Amino acid sequence: MAMLPNALPCPQGSVLWRTLALLGALLLGYGYFSLLVPDRPTRLSRLGLFCSLFTIAMYLSRLADVIQNDSASSFPLTVTTFLASASWTLYGLLLGDPYIAVPNVPGIATSLVRFWLFWRFPPDLNKTLYRPLQA
């Protein structure tokens, strides 16, 4: 197993290690919530907070990617994120569940910022979107 990342080129090896690290974090989280938190209401409350923080981080990372690359690409993803976030927020509000409603508000906000970026910096349609494949 330790030999595998060395055999792969750097980007794939890096992705493999990151994936393994995230899988390890997931297993640690499972162990924490299933073994160390004894009562069900506390477990659900902490798990809801944990998932909410990850959801917020996901939305903020997309916005950071747009700012870092000075590119407001992926308009369909922005529309999908906006609709999904708005739907989950409304659903959470109807249920009265802040663990559903609150984490999806940043998805709405970051989508609105990306919509503004699309308007302000329209993509160059003459620019090649994909690199040509090397034969």
GURONU-810480 format. One record per atom (N, C-alpha, C): residue in three letters; atom name; x, y, z. Coordinates in steps of 0.02 Angstrom, whole numbers, plus 32768, in hexadecimal, padded with zeros to 4 digits. Atoms other than C-alpha are relative to their C-alpha. Layout:
BEGIN
REC res atom    X    Y    Z
REC ALA   CA    X    Y    Z
...
# end
This chain:
BEGIN
REC res atom    X    Y    Z
REC MET    N 8029 7FC4 8000
REC MET   CA 8000 8000 8000
REC MET    C 802B 803F 8000
REC ALA    N 7FD5 7FC5 7FFD
REC ALA   CA 808D 8079 8029
REC ALA    C 8023 800C 7FBD
REC MET    N 7FDF 7FF9 8041
REC MET   CA 80D9 8057 7F7D
REC MET    C 7FD2 801E 7FCC
REC LEU    N 802F 7FEA 8033
REC LEU   CA 803A 8085 7F1E
REC LEU    C 8005 804A 7FF0
REC PRO    N 7FFC 7FB9 8012
REC PRO   CA 8042 8144 7F2D
REC PRO    C 8042 8012 7FDD
REC ASN    N 7FC1 7FF0 8020
REC ASN   CA 80FA 8144 7EFA
REC ASN    C 8000 7FEC 7FB6
REC ALA    N 8003 8017 8046
REC ALA   CA 80CF 80E6 7E59
REC ALA    C 7FD5 802F 7FD6
REC LEU    N 802C 7FD3 8025
REC LEU   CA 804D 8168 7E29
REC LEU    C 8020 8044 7FF7
REC PRO    N 7FE8 7FBB 8007
REC PRO   CA 8075 8213 7DE2
REC PRO    C 7FE6 802B 803A
REC CYS    N 800D 7FD6 7FC5
REC CYS   CA 806E 829F 7E62
REC CYS    C 7FB6 8012 800B
REC PRO    N 8045 7FEB 7FF2
REC PRO   CA 7FBB 82E0 7E48
REC PRO    C 7FD3 7FC6 8017
REC GLN    N 8029 8038 7FEC
REC GLN   CA 7F6B 8233 7E53
REC GLN    C 8013 7FE7 8045
REC GLY    N 7FE9 8015 7FBD
REC GLY   CA 7FD5 8204 7EE9
REC GLY    C 7FE6 802F 8035
REC SER    N 801A 7FCF 7FD1
REC SER   CA 7FA1 82A4 7F3F
REC SER    C 7FB6 7FF7 800B
REC VAL    N 8048 800C 7FFA
REC VAL   CA 7EEA 8281 7F1B
REC VAL    C 7FF4 7FC1 8028
REC LEU    N 8008 803F 7FDB
REC LEU   CA 7EFE 81D0 7F5D
REC LEU    C 800A 800D 804B
REC TRP    N 7FF3 7FF3 7FB9
REC TRP   CA 7F4A 820D 8001
REC TRP    C 7FCA 802B 801F
REC ARG    N 8036 7FD7 7FE6
REC ARG   CA 7EC5 8293 8015
REC ARG    C 7FC1 7FD7 800A
REC THR    N 803B 802A 7FFA
REC THR   CA 7E3C 8214 7FF6
REC THR    C 8006 7FD1 803B
REC LEU    N 7FF5 802C 7FC6
REC LEU   CA 7E88 819C 8074
REC LEU    C 7FFB 8027 8042
REC ALA    N 8004 7FD7 7FC4
REC ALA   CA 7E98 8229 80F3
REC ALA    C 7FB7 8011 8010
REC LEU    N 8046 7FF2 7FF4
REC LEU   CA 7DE1 8259 80DC
REC LEU    C 7FD9 7FC3 8015
REC LEU    N 801F 803F 7FEA
REC LEU   CA 7DAD 81A4 80EB
REC LEU    C 8010 7FF2 8049
REC GLY    N 7FED 8008 7FB9
REC GLY   CA 7E0F 819B 818E
REC GLY    C 7FD9 802F 802D
REC ALA    N 8026 7FD0 7FD9
REC ALA   CA 7DB9 8239 81CD
REC ALA    C 7FB7 7FE9 8006
REC LEU    N 8044 8019 7FFE
REC LEU   CA 7D11 81ED 81A0
REC LEU    C 7FFA 7FC6 8032
REC LEU    N 8001 8038 7FD1
REC LEU   CA 7D3A 814E 8200
REC LEU    C 8009 8018 8049
REC LEU    N 7FF9 7FE4 7FBC
REC LEU   CA 7D75 81B4 8297
REC LEU    C 7FBF 8020 8017
REC GLY    N 8040 7FE2 7FF0
REC GLY   CA 7CD3 8216 8291
REC GLY    C 7FCC 7FCC 8011
REC TYR    N 802F 8036 7FF2
REC TYR   CA 7C6E 8176 8289
REC TYR    C 800E 7FE2 8045
REC GLY    N 7FED 801C 7FBF
REC GLY   CA 7CCF 8130 831D
REC GLY    C 7FEC 802F 803A
REC TYR    N 8012 7FCF 7FCD
REC TYR   CA 7CB4 81D0 8380
REC TYR    C 7FB5 7FFF 800E
REC PHE    N 8048 7FFB 7FF6
REC PHE   CA 7BFA 81DA 8362
REC PHE    C 7FE0 7FBF 8014
REC SER    N 8020 803F 7FEE
REC SER   CA 7BD6 8121 8376
REC SER    C 801A 7FE3 8042
REC LEU    N 7FE3 801F 7FC4
REC LEU   CA 7C4B 80F5 8406
REC LEU    C 8006 802F 803C
REC LEU    N 7FF0 7FD3 7FC9
REC LEU   CA 7C71 8190 846D
REC LEU    C 7FC6 802C 8017
REC VAL    N 803A 7FD7 7FED
REC VAL   CA 7BCA 81EB 846E
REC VAL    C 7FC7 7FCF 800F
REC PRO    N 802D 8036 7FED
REC PRO   CA 7B56 8179 84D0
REC PRO    C 7FB5 800C 7FF1
REC ASP    N 8049 7FF8 8007
REC ASP   CA 7AA8 81C6 84CA
REC ASP    C 7FED 801B 7FBB
REC ARG    N 8016 7FF2 8044
REC ARG   CA 7A48 81D7 8427
REC ARG    C 7FF3 804B 7FF3
REC PRO    N 800C 7FB8 800F
REC PRO   CA 7A0C 828E 8437
REC PRO    C 8040 8029 7FFA
REC THR    N 7FC0 7FDC 8004
REC THR   CA 7ABC 82CE 8459
REC THR    C 8025 7FEC 7FC1
REC ARG    N 7FDE 8018 803D
REC ARG   CA 7B02 8262 83CC
REC ARG    C 7FE2 8022 7FC3
REC LEU    N 8020 7FE0 803A
REC LEU   CA 7A83 82A6 8350
REC LEU    C 800E 804A 7FFD
REC SER    N 7FF2 7FB9 7FFE
REC SER   CA 7A9F 8358 8388
REC SER    C 8047 800F 7FEA
REC ARG    N 7FBA 7FF5 8014
REC ARG   CA 7B5C 834C 8377
REC ARG    C 800C 7FED 7FB8
REC LEU    N 7FF9 8014 8045
REC LEU   CA 7B4F 82EF 82D3
REC LEU    C 7FE2 8034 7FD1
REC GLY    N 801E 7FCA 8027
REC GLY   CA 7ADB 8376 8290
REC GLY    C 802E 803C 7FFA
REC LEU    N 7FD1 7FC8 8001
REC LEU   CA 7B57 83FD 82C0
REC LEU    C 803C 7FF0 7FD5
REC PHE    N 7FC7 8018 8027
REC PHE   CA 7BE7 8399 8275
REC PHE    C 7FF1 8003 7FB5
REC CYS    N 8014 8000 8047
REC CYS   CA 7B8B 8382 81CF
REC CYS    C 7FF2 8047 7FE7
REC SER    N 800C 7FBB 8013
REC SER   CA 7B55 8438 81CE
REC SER    C 8041 8025 7FF1
REC LEU    N 7FBF 7FDF 800B
REC LEU   CA 7C09 8473 81DE
REC LEU    C 8020 7FE8 7FBF
REC PHE    N 7FE5 8019 803F
REC PHE   CA 7C3F 8402 814E
REC PHE    C 7FDA 801C 7FC4
REC THR    N 8027 7FE4 8037
REC THR   CA 7BB2 8442 80E1
REC THR    C 8013 8049 7FF3
REC ILE    N 7FEB 7FBA 8007
REC ILE   CA 7BE1 84F7 8103
REC ILE    C 8046 8004 7FE1
REC ALA    N 7FBD 8000 801C
REC ALA   CA 7C98 84CF 80DD
REC ALA    C 7FFF 7FEF 7FB6
REC MET    N 8006 8011 8047
REC MET   CA 7C64 8481 8037
REC MET    C 7FED 803D 7FD7
REC TYR    N 8016 7FC5 8026
REC TYR   CA 7C0A 851F 7FFF
REC TYR    C 8036 8035 7FFF
REC LEU    N 7FCB 7FCD 7FFE
REC LEU   CA 7C96 8591 8038
REC LEU    C 803C 7FEC 7FD6
REC SER    N 7FC7 8015 8029
REC SER   CA 7D1A 8527 7FE0
REC SER    C 7FF3 800D 7FB6
REC ARG    N 8010 7FF0 8046
REC ARG   CA 7CBF 853D 7F39
REC ARG    C 800A 804A 7FF3
REC LEU    N 7FF7 7FB9 8009
REC LEU   CA 7CBD 85F8 7F52
REC LEU    C 804B 8012 8001
REC ALA    N 7FB8 7FF3 7FFD
REC ALA   CA 7D76 85F8 7F82
REC ALA    C 8021 7FEB 7FBF
REC ASP    N 7FE5 8017 8040
REC ASP   CA 7D9B 8596 7EE3
REC ASP    C 7FF3 8034 7FC9
REC VAL    N 8011 7FCD 8031
REC VAL   CA 7D41 861A 7E7A
REC VAL    C 802D 803D 8009
REC ILE    N 7FD7 7FC4 7FF2
REC ILE   CA 7DA0 86A8 7ECF
REC ILE    C 804A 7FF2 7FF0
REC GLN    N 7FB9 8011 800A
REC GLN   CA 7E49 864F 7EC8
REC GLN    C 8011 7FFA 7FB5
REC ASN    N 7FF1 800A 8047
REC ASN   CA 7E3C 8623 7E0E
REC ASN    C 7FE8 8039 7FD5
REC ASP    N 801C 7FC7 8027
REC ASP   CA 7DEA 86C8 7DDA
REC ASP    C 7FD4 7FE7 7FC7
REC SER    N 8029 801D 8034
REC SER   CA 7D6F 865F 7D7B
REC SER    C 7FBC 7FEE 801D
REC ALA    N 8045 8010 7FEB
REC ALA   CA 7CB3 8655 7D8C
REC ALA    C 7FE4 7FCC 7FD1
REC SER    N 8016 8035 802D
REC SER   CA 7CA5 85B5 7D29
REC SER    C 7FCB 7FD5 8023
REC SER    N 8031 8031 7FE8
REC SER   CA 7C27 8529 7D41
REC SER    C 7FBD 801F 8013
REC PHE    N 8042 7FE3 7FF4
REC PHE   CA 7B84 8588 7D31
REC PHE    C 7FCB 7FCC 8012
REC PRO    N 8033 8032 7FED
REC PRO   CA 7B1A 84E8 7D34
REC PRO    C 8008 7FE9 8049
REC LEU    N 7FF5 8013 7FBB
REC LEU   CA 7B6B 84B7 7DDA
REC LEU    C 7FE6 8036 8030
REC THR    N 8019 7FC8 7FD7
REC THR   CA 7B41 8563 7E20
REC THR    C 7FB4 7FFF 8005
REC VAL    N 8049 8003 8000
REC VAL   CA 7A8B 8554 7DEC
REC VAL    C 7FE8 7FC5 802A
REC THR    N 8012 803C 7FD9
REC THR   CA 7A81 84A4 7E35
REC THR    C 800B 800B 804A
REC THR    N 7FF2 7FF2 7FB9
REC THR   CA 7AD2 84DB 7ED8
REC THR    C 7FCC 802F 801D
REC PHE    N 8031 7FD1 7FE8
REC PHE   CA 7A5B 856D 7EE7
REC PHE    C 7FBC 7FDE 800B
REC LEU    N 8042 8021 7FFA
REC LEU   CA 79BF 8503 7EC8
REC LEU    C 8000 7FCC 8038
REC ALA    N 7FFC 8032 7FCB
REC ALA   CA 79F8 8476 7F3A
REC ALA    C 8003 8021 8045
REC SER    N 7FFA 7FDE 7FC0
REC SER   CA 7A2A 84ED 7FC6
REC SER    C 7FBF 8021 8015
REC ALA    N 8040 7FDF 7FF1
REC ALA   CA 7988 854F 7FBA
REC ALA    C 7FCC 7FCC 8014
REC SER    N 8031 8035 7FF0
REC SER   CA 7922 84AD 7FBB
REC SER    C 800C 7FE5 8046
REC TRP    N 7FF1 801B 7FBD
REC TRP   CA 797C 8467 8054
REC TRP    C 7FF4 8034 8037
REC THR    N 800D 7FCC 7FCF
REC THR   CA 7971 850E 80AE
REC THR    C 7FB5 8005 800F
REC LEU    N 8049 7FFD 7FF6
REC LEU   CA 78B5 8517 8092
REC LEU    C 7FE7 7FC2 8025
REC TYR    N 8014 803E 7FDE
REC TYR   CA 78A2 8461 80C6
REC TYR    C 8012 8003 804A
REC GLY    N 7FEB 7FFA 7FBA
REC GLY   CA 7906 8481 8165
REC GLY    C 7FD6 8031 8027
REC LEU    N 802A 7FCF 7FDF
REC LEU   CA 789F 851B 818D
REC LEU    C 7FBA 7FE4 800D
REC LEU    N 8042 801E 7FF5
REC LEU   CA 77FC 84BB 8175
REC LEU    C 8001 7FCC 8038
REC LEU    N 7FFA 8031 7FCA
REC LEU   CA 783B 8432 81E9
REC LEU    C 8013 8021 8042
REC GLY    N 7FE7 7FE0 7FC3
REC GLY   CA 7880 84B0 8264
REC GLY    C 8043 7FE2 8016
REC ASP    N 7FC0 8022 7FF1
REC ASP   CA 7929 8457 8259
REC ASP    C 803A 802D 7FEA
REC PRO    N 7FC9 7FD4 8012
REC PRO   CA 79BD 84D0 8260
REC PRO    C 803B 7FDB 7FE2
REC TYR    N 7FC8 8026 801C
REC TYR   CA 7A37 8443 8234
REC TYR    C 7FF7 7FF4 7FB6
REC ILE    N 800C 8004 8048
REC ILE   CA 79E7 843B 8188
REC ILE    C 7FFF 8046 7FE1
REC ALA    N 8009 7FBE 801E
REC ALA   CA 79BB 84F2 816C
REC ALA    C 8040 802A 8000
REC VAL    N 7FC7 7FD1 7FF9
REC VAL   CA 7A55 8550 81AC
REC VAL    C 803B 7FEF 7FD3
REC PRO    N 7FC5 800D 802A
REC PRO   CA 7AE1 84F3 8150
REC PRO    C 7FF5 800C 7FB6
REC ASN    N 800C 7FF6 8047
REC ASN   CA 7A8C 850C 80A9
REC ASN    C 7FFA 804A 7FED
REC VAL    N 8001 7FB8 800E
REC VAL   CA 7A80 85CA 80B9
REC VAL    C 8040 8017 7FDE
REC PRO    N 7FC3 7FEC 8024
REC PRO   CA 7B39 85DE 8088
REC PRO    C 7FFF 7FE9 7FB7
REC GLY    N 8006 8015 8045
REC GLY   CA 7B11 857A 7FEB
REC GLY    C 7FD8 8031 7FD7
REC ILE    N 8027 7FCD 8023
REC ILE   CA 7A8D 85FA 7FBC
REC ILE    C 802B 803F 7FF7
REC ALA    N 7FD8 7FC3 8002
REC ALA   CA 7B01 868B 7FE7
REC ALA    C 803A 7FFA 7FCE
REC THR    N 7FC8 8007 802F
REC THR   CA 7B98 8646 7F88
REC THR    C 7FE8 7FF9 7FB8
REC SER    N 801C 8004 8044
REC SER   CA 7B2A 861D 7EF2
REC SER    C 7FEF 8046 7FE7
REC LEU    N 8010 7FBC 8015
REC LEU   CA 7AEC 86D0 7EF0
REC LEU    C 803F 8028 7FEF
REC VAL    N 7FC0 7FDF 800F
REC VAL   CA 7BA0 870E 7EF7
REC VAL    C 801A 7FE7 7FBC
REC ARG    N 7FE9 801A 8040
REC ARG   CA 7BCD 869A 7E66
REC ARG    C 7FD5 8019 7FC6
REC PHE    N 802B 7FE2 8034
REC PHE   CA 7B35 86D8 7E03
REC PHE    C 8018 8047 7FF0
REC TRP    N 7FE7 7FBC 800A
REC TRP   CA 7B77 8788 7E1D
REC TRP    C 8043 7FFD 7FD9
REC LEU    N 7FC0 8006 8023
REC LEU   CA 7C25 874F 7DE5
REC LEU    C 7FF5 7FEF 7FB6
REC PHE    N 8010 800F 8046
REC PHE   CA 7BDA 8704 7D46
REC PHE    C 7FE9 803F 7FDB
REC TRP    N 8017 7FC3 801F
REC TRP   CA 7B84 87A8 7D24
REC TRP    C 8038 8032 7FF7
REC ARG    N 7FCA 7FCE 8000
REC ARG   CA 7C1B 8812 7D4F
REC ARG    C 803A 7FEC 7FD3
REC PHE    N 7FC9 801A 8027
REC PHE   CA 7C9F 87A4 7CFA
REC PHE    C 7FE7 7FC7 7FD4
REC PRO    N 801A 8036 802B
REC PRO   CA 7C4A 8745 7C6D
REC PRO    C 8038 7FD6 7FE4
REC PRO    N 7FCB 802B 801A
REC PRO   CA 7CAB 86AE 7C30
REC PRO    C 8010 8011 7FB7
REC ASP    N 7FEA 7FF4 8044
REC ASP   CA 7D10 86C3 7B91
REC ASP    C 7FED 7FC4 7FD6
REC LEU    N 8019 8038 8028
REC LEU   CA 7CB5 8659 7B11
REC LEU    C 8032 7FE9 7FCC
REC ASN    N 7FCC 8013 8030
REC ASN   CA 7D4C 8659 7A9D
REC ASN    C 8037 7FD7 8020
REC LYS    N 7FCC 8024 7FDC
REC LYS   CA 7DBA 860C 7B22
REC LYS    C 7FF1 7FB5 8000
REC THR    N 8009 8049 7FFF
REC THR   CA 7DD4 8550 7B18
REC THR    C 7FF3 7FEA 8047
REC LEU    N 8012 8016 7FBD
REC LEU   CA 7D7E 84FF 7BAB
REC LEU    C 8027 7FC3 8016
REC TYR    N 7FDD 803D 7FEF
REC TYR   CA 7DDF 845D 7BA2
REC TYR    C 8043 7FFE 7FDE
REC ARG    N 7FBE 8009 801F
REC ARG   CA 7E94 8434 7B83
REC ARG    C 7FFB 7FC8 7FCD
REC PRO    N 8001 8037 8030
REC PRO   CA 7EB0 83CB 7AE7
REC PRO    C 8025 7FC4 801D
REC LEU    N 7FE1 803D 7FE9
REC LEU   CA 7EDD 8317 7B09
REC LEU    C 8043 7FF5 7FDC
REC GLN    N 7FC0 8011 801E
REC GLN   CA 7F91 82E3 7AEC
REC GLN    C 7FFC 7FBA 7FE3
REC ALA    N 8002 8042 8021
REC ALA   CA 7FA0 8254 7A71
REC ALA    C 803E 7FD8 800E
# end
